[in-house]
Amino acid sequence: MDAAFVPNAVQRCSLRTFALWMLVWLALVVWGLVSAFLCFYKGLNQTNMNHYFAFGLWIVFDLSLIALGAGAFFTGFLTHIIGNVFIYPFVKSLKAIIKPAVVIGFICYSAAIAMLGVDIGQPLRGWFIFWHANVHSMLTEVSFCITVYLGVLTIEYLPIILSNRKLKEVPELNIFGNNLHHMVALFAAAGTFLSFFHQGSLGGMFGVLFGRPFAFREGFLIWPWTFFLFIHSSIAAGPSFTLLCVWIAQKATGKKLVKDSVLIVLAKISGWLLATYIVLKIMDTVGWAYGVVPKAGLSFIDFYQGTYGVWLMVAEIGVFGIIPAIILITPSLRERSGLVIIGAAMNVTGIVLNRFVFAIQTLAIPVMPFDTFMSYIPTWQEWGIALGSIGYGIMVFSLSYRYLPLFPQEAELNPVTVLGKGVTDFGVVKRG
Amino acid sequence: MFPFVFEWGWDVGRLIFMGLLYMVLGAIGFGLLYAFVMTWLKLTGRDRLYERLWLRFPFTLW
């Protein structure tokens, strides 16, 4: 029924199967919408956030989505800026992955901003942060940059939408899409600039918390070290997340969508960035333990108690940091298809854990002598909105995959033949 | 955000922050405007002007 909208020379499942698949994720979205309605109608008392935990599950998801969405800007930067100006050997491979990376970035940022819309409690006053901007606040910088960057991602997504087989038949849309795509280097440069600052400011936001020695860091000029570590960790995890999403799409569709060499390139980039990040993170942690901690009159173990024990640091830096870095930078390991996926998944888990530690553990640690270690369990409404964003993401990606030519290598890797002849246009075979 | 908003001051911090923001917004706006203008030129048959205005990356960008 929707065959006319499916890209040329590729096969898709029946509309019925697709509708059933979408229904599963729609259920998550509905759960999210119900939760959002309750939060708007009854207020933030629907959550377990309180005066101790001003940041909860949503901020953990936000920070994680924004870090994982960095694959879009970093792949765009390597492809359109570095690849256009310098001789960069991986450009050809990255061009095969840039479209899904943009879609994933768009999903991550739009979901994060939607979640923030609920998190601020009164979205009708959301514009205050722009209109009455406090230019000395890291959070203001983050708000400006993620909003403008979502605009950039929408502009980058638009030519992909306009490349739909039916939309392409409209000359106005086709020409506009081509012209917009022609300017993609400019948008990629703007996206890189915006991403650099908001990824950094998300980390800087914690690093400047002078009253919370767990997060506080010295730094360079006005920027604490966490500013640079957040940028570094996001560009290390972003390509791994893109790799993981493409692998999941391959498993879900039962098709090879990109050549293995493309995934290996992403793994290599991600691995070296992760390895350098982990070295810097260890240096930062040692510097913190012997610098900030004694200056605050505390000891290392004061910060790791109850649910939030030392195991969190071992998991974040050791298990989900050093091990995936070794897997992804060692050619013989990353070239094994199973291990490369495990490495990428561990890398992604490590970054999510890092964001969890900064958002939740920072707030769990007592700051007053009469305080105790706090803990926080999200309510079903909080889970609903967080998981709803995942459902939304899978729905947008599935629709994009079905109707847009996301993977330029797909037709070559999965030739469609009818009566022994290759099909280059949907279902059309010239006889004789 | 704008000089006519009451808390605006002509201090260095604000000028750097807002200056960079408006620079990026300007670049994005230019890109969009360029795409619209080029589309209009192509659709109205002004092919010679279209060719003259066609930016060739990366040299024109840098």
Chai-1 contact restraints between the chains, C-beta under 6 A:
chainA,res_idxA,chainB,res_idxB,connection_type,confidence,min_distance_angstrom,max_distance_angstrom,comment,restraint_id
A,N84,B,F57,contact,1.0,0.0,6.0,A-B,restraint_1
A,N84,B,P58,contact,1.0,0.0,6.0,A-B,restraint_2
A,V85,B,P58,contact,1.0,0.0,6.0,A-B,restraint_3
A,F130,B,M1,contact,1.0,0.0,6.0,A-B,restraint_4
A,W131,B,M1,contact,1.0,0.0,6.0,A-B,restraint_5
A,A133,B,M1,contact,1.0,0.0,6.0,A-B,restraint_6
A,V135,B,G13,contact,1.0,0.0,6.0,A-B,restraint_7
A,V135,B,R14,contact,1.0,0.0,6.0,A-B,restraint_8
A,V135,B,F17,contact,1.0,0.0,6.0,A-B,restraint_9
A,F144,B,L21,contact,1.0,0.0,6.0,A-B,restraint_10
A,I175,B,T39,contact,1.0,0.0,6.0,A-B,restraint_11
A,I175,B,K42,contact,1.0,0.0,6.0,A-B,restraint_12
A,F176,B,T39,contact,1.0,0.0,6.0,A-B,restraint_13
A,N179,B,A35,contact,1.0,0.0,6.0,A-B,restraint_14
A,N179,B,M38,contact,1.0,0.0,6.0,A-B,restraint_15
A,N179,B,T39,contact,1.0,0.0,6.0,A-B,restraint_16
A,L180,B,A35,contact,1.0,0.0,6.0,A-B,restraint_17
A,M183,B,G31,contact,1.0,0.0,6.0,A-B,restraint_18
A,M183,B,A35,contact,1.0,0.0,6.0,A-B,restraint_19
A,A185,B,F57,contact,1.0,0.0,6.0,A-B,restraint_20
A,A185,B,L61,contact,1.0,0.0,6.0,A-B,restraint_21
A,L186,B,G31,contact,1.0,0.0,6.0,A-B,restraint_22
A,F187,B,G31,contact,1.0,0.0,6.0,A-B,restraint_23
A,A190,B,V24,contact,1.0,0.0,6.0,A-B,restraint_24
A,A190,B,A27,contact,1.0,0.0,6.0,A-B,restraint_25
A,A190,B,I28,contact,1.0,0.0,6.0,A-B,restraint_26
